[in-house]
Amino acid sequence: MKPTILLTRGVSLNEADKQFFEQLGYQTIIVPLSEIQPLPLNTAILEQLSQSEWLFFTSQSPILSLLKHARKEIKIAVIGQKTAAIVRKAGFSVTFISPIETKEAMITFWRKQYPRPTTIFYPKSQLADSYIEESLSHLYRIYAHVTYENRLPKETVSKLSHLSEQAKIQAVYLTSPSSWHRFYQIYKNITPSLTLIAIGPTTKKAIETDGFQAIVKSDWIEK
């Protein structure tokens, strides 16, 4: 019997992961740990977006809702290649792609390339920290706003609880610290045999902070 991996991205965001893991011989089960709800943007926020030279995306979630209001000539910085692909698919160019998919790396490399003062619009969820704005505010004017909510889907608790009771999965692919925290709160059968695969080092750190072992996807592939 094929091993089973749980995919946890929001609805409609799991297809590439599904194909990837199935090509490696896994069965996949999808239980989204997030549900994205765009928030209305008032006139003041839209004006700040219009005035900004740069638009930063550290998540795929706000891209489509924000780009509806953005100027075509705005410079866009993204945290990774998948985020860049969604921006391009929406008809916009990407000026900067972080070579490492962490906020720390994104800011470090971007500042080296663009040291002059500029204006930045940064959309985030209610769960995000203030690292981006704190790292940039001393040299740049940054407009950081909660433009969407990252919610736990109502049906997720019952689905995860059932999987936990049945011990049906051998691995979990987690794509953010918030997805780990939600999984950890609900899933009651985290044993040493359950492989916790993190999208990157930030998510891996969140898992290990809670006392569990995790492996970054790129390292897991190489094993």
N, C-alpha and C positions, 0 to 999 in steps of 0.2 A: 504494500500500500504506500502511496506517495505521502510524504510529510505535508503538513498543512501550515500555511503562514497566514497570519491575520494582517490585513491592510487597513490603515486607520485614517487616511486622508478624508477630506470632505467629499460629499457626493460629486461625481463627475470628474474627480481629480485622480482616480486610482487606475485608470486604464493602462498607462505606461508601466506602472509598477506591476500590475497584474500580468502583463505580457512578459515582463522581465523575469519575474519569479517562476512563472509557468514554464518558460524556456529552460530554467534550471532544474525542472522536475518537481516543482511544488504545486500542490493544490492551493487555491487562494479563497479566503473568506473575507468579505468586506464588511466592516462595521465602522462607519465614520465616527470619529471622536470630536468632530467639530462641525458646526453649521454656521455659515457666514451670513450675517445680516448687515448689509450696507446701511449707513445712517444718512439722513438728509444733510446736505451741505448748505449752510446759510450763506448769505451774500458776502459776509466778511471773509469766510473761509475761501469761497470761490475767488474773491479778489486777491487774496494772498497767493493762491495757486496761479492766478494769471500773472502776478508780479514776479514769480519765482523763475530763476534761470534753470534750476535743477529740480528734478522729481526723483526721490529715492524710494525704491521698493525693496524691502527686506522680506517680503512675503508675496506669494502669488495672489493672495486673497483680494486685495483692494484694486488690482490692476484694471479690470474692465470698468468698474464703477468710476474710478478716478479719470481714466483716459477719455471718458465721455465729455469731460469738462476741460481737458488740457489742450494747450496750443500744440500744433504739429511740430513746431520748432523747438519745443522744450527739450532740454538735455535730460536724459534718463540714466540713472545709475541703479544697477540691480545686484543682488547678492549671489546670483549663480546663473548657469546656462539655461536651466529650465524656466526660470523667471524671465530671462531674456527672450526665450522662444515665445512666451505668451505675449509679451510686449510687441514683438515683431508681428505676430499673427494678428494683433489688433491694428496694425498699420503704422506703428511708430518705430523710430530708430532707437537703438541703444548706444549710448555714448561710452558707458563704462560698465564692465562686468568684473566683479570681484573674483580673483583667482582662487580664493578659498572661501567656502560658503559659511562664513561667520560674520557677525556684525563687526567684531574687532578687526578682522582682516580687511573687510570692506572699507572701513573708515581709514585704516592705516595706509592702504594702497591708494585710495582715492585722494587723500590729503597730499601724498607725495606727487601725484600727477596734477593736482589742482590746488596749489597753495594760496592763490589770490582770493581775497574776499568775494563772496557771491551770496546769492539767496537760494534757499533750499526748502522745498515742501516735502514733508515726511508724513505719510498716512500710516496709522497703526491701529491695532485693536486695543480694547480695554485691558488685555492681559499683558501687553508689551511693557518692558521696562523703559527707562529714560536714557539708556546708554547713548543712543545716536545724538540726541540733542545736547546732552551733557558734554559729549566729546567734541562737538563742533561749535557750540555757541560762543566760545571765546574768540573765534576768528571769522565766523560766518553768521549771517542772519538765517535762522532756521525756523520755519513754521511747522510745528509738530501738532497733529490733531488726531484724535480718535475718530476715524471715519467709518469704522465697521465694528460690529460685535462678534466675538468668537464664542458661540454657544454650544453647549452639549445637547445633541439631539435627544428628544424625549425617549425614543425607542432604544437608544444605545444601552442604557442600564440593564434592561431585561435581556437584551441579546448577549451582552458580555457576561452577565451572570449565568446564563444558560451554557455558554461556552466553557466557563470556569467549572461548572458542575460536571460537565461531560468530559472535560480535559481533552478537547478536540484539536487543540493547536499545539504545534511544536516550536513555532517561532512567531515573533511579532515585529512588524516594521513600524517604527515610531519616527515621526517627522518634525517634532517640535517638543520643547519642554512641557508645554501645556498638554499635549497629547499623552505624554508619559504620565503626568500627574493625574489625569483623568483615568487612564488605564489602571494605574496603581490603586486608586481609590475604589474602583469597582471590581476588578478582577482579583479573585481571592485564591488563585491557584498558581502563584508565581513560584515555581520550583527551579532548582539549579539546571534541570534538563530543558527548561524553556529558554530558547535563544532570543535575546533582546537585541534587535538590530536597529541602530540609530542612523538617521540620515547624515549626521555630522557630529563634530566634537561638542557642540553646545548641548545637543540632546543627550549625547553620551554622558556628559558631565552631570546633567540633571538626574539621570538614572543612577549613576554611581554615588551621587550625593545621598540617595535614599538607601544605599547599602547593597545595590545589586550590580552584577557584572553586565557590561554591554559591549558591543563591538560596532564600530562604524561600518557602514555598508561597503565602502571601498576596500577596507581591510578584510571584511568577511568574504568578498568576492575572490580575493587573492589567496585565501586559505585552501 
